[in-house]
Amino acid sequence: MGEFRRVLFVCTGNLCRSPMAEVLARARFEGEGVVFESAGVRAVRGAPATPTAAAACREVGVSLRGHRARQLDRDLAESAARIYVMTEDHRSAVLRIAPGIEDRVALLRPDGADIADPYGAAIEVYRAARDEITAALEGRAGEF
């Protein structure tokens, strides 16, 4: 088996947006040579995805069962071929953790807009974030 191209999604706690992006991308795009992962810039290691994020994903046939949050570190950042972040603040945090990888870090939305954090909000807010992430993934499809 050859080397995998690692694509990493990053948000704050690795509880909502980046795990949703990871499983949605995996379901839609993962194939030979590419693997999708996620991490948070301020994650509590081992925490599960929020129940509402899991529910929003189940509605579209993907599962967050088994997801455990992990903290972004320099090794993880530097080993990724591409890193997609949810906000400009996440981009800045990634570059503080792993300086010199600017060319591999981009906001997930192709238009450069932030994807707001649904943490603690109602299911409708999670659905909106899920759908925004799905649209952004489609817009980035040629980059995976």
C-alpha positions in Angstrom: 0.0 0.0 0.0 1.3 3.4 -1.0 1.5 6.8 0.7 -1.8 8.5 1.5 -2.5 12.1 0.8 -3.8 13.5 4.2 -6.4 16.2 4.2 -7.0 17.7 7.6 -10.0 19.7 8.8 -9.5 22.0 11.8 -11.9 23.9 14.1 -11.8 24.9 17.7 -12.7 21.9 19.8 -12.9 19.2 17.2 -16.5 18.5 18.4 -18.7 19.9 15.7 -17.5 21.5 12.4 -14.2 19.6 11.7 -15.6 16.2 12.6 -18.6 16.9 10.4 -16.3 17.9 7.6 -14.2 14.8 8.1 -17.1 12.3 7.9 -18.9 14.2 5.1 -15.7 14.4 3.0 -14.9 10.7 3.7 -18.4 9.6 2.6 -18.3 11.7 -0.6 -14.6 11.8 -1.7 -12.3 9.3 0.1 -10.8 6.9 -2.3 -7.4 5.5 -3.1 -4.6 7.8 -2.1 -6.6 10.2 0.1 -7.6 10.1 3.8 -9.6 12.7 5.7 -8.9 13.6 9.3 -9.8 16.3 11.8 -8.4 18.1 14.8 -9.0 21.2 17.0 -6.8 24.1 18.0 -8.2 23.9 21.5 -9.5 20.4 21.7 -10.1 18.3 24.9 -8.4 15.1 23.8 -10.8 12.1 23.6 -14.1 14.1 23.8 -16.8 12.7 21.6 -18.6 14.9 19.0 -21.6 16.7 20.3 -24.8 14.8 20.2 -26.4 17.4 18.0 -23.5 17.2 15.5 -24.0 13.5 15.5 -27.7 13.8 14.9 -27.2 16.3 12.0 -24.8 13.9 10.4 -27.1 10.9 10.9 -29.8 12.7 9.0 -27.7 12.6 5.9 -26.4 9.0 6.4 -23.0 9.6 8.0 -21.9 8.7 11.5 -19.8 10.4 14.1 -20.0 7.4 16.4 -16.5 6.7 17.5 -15.2 10.2 16.9 -12.8 11.4 19.6 -11.4 14.9 19.6 -7.7 15.4 19.1 -5.5 18.4 19.6 -3.7 19.8 16.6 0.0 19.7 17.0 2.9 20.6 14.8 3.5 17.0 13.6 -0.1 16.5 12.6 -0.2 19.9 10.8 3.1 19.3 9.0 2.1 15.8 7.8 -1.1 17.1 6.1 -1.0 17.8 2.4 -3.9 20.3 2.8 -5.5 21.8 5.9 -8.9 23.4 5.7 -10.0 25.6 8.6 -13.4 27.0 9.5 -12.4 30.5 10.3 -9.6 33.0 9.8 -8.8 32.6 13.6 -8.2 28.9 13.0 -5.9 29.7 10.1 -3.8 32.0 12.4 -3.7 29.3 15.1 -2.6 26.6 12.7 0.2 28.8 11.5 1.3 29.6 15.0 1.5 25.9 15.7 3.2 25.0 12.4 4.9 28.1 10.9 5.9 27.8 7.3 2.9 25.8 5.9 0.9 28.8 4.7 0.6 27.3 1.2 -1.2 24.3 2.6 -3.8 26.1 4.8 -7.1 27.5 3.5 -10.5 28.4 4.7 -12.9 25.5 3.8 -15.3 27.9 2.1 -13.9 28.7 -1.3 -15.2 32.3 -1.0 -13.1 32.7 2.2 -16.0 33.2 4.5 -16.1 31.8 8.0 -18.3 28.8 8.9 -19.9 29.8 12.2 -19.6 27.5 15.3 -22.9 25.8 16.0 -21.7 24.6 19.5 -24.5 24.6 22.0 -27.1 25.7 19.4 -30.3 24.1 18.2 -30.3 21.3 15.7 -31.4 23.8 12.9 -28.1 25.6 13.4 -26.1 22.4 13.2 -28.1 21.5 10.0 -27.2 24.8 8.5 -23.5 24.3 9.4 -23.6 20.8 8.0 -25.1 22.0 4.7 -22.6 24.9 4.5 -19.7 22.4 5.0 -21.2 20.1 2.4 -21.4 23.0 -0.1 -17.8 24.0 0.7 -16.5 20.5 0.2 -18.2 20.3 -3.2 -16.5 23.6 -4.0 -13.1 22.2 -3.0 -13.6 18.8 -4.7 -10.9 19.3 -7.3 -8.3 19.9 -4.5 -8.7 16.5 -2.8 
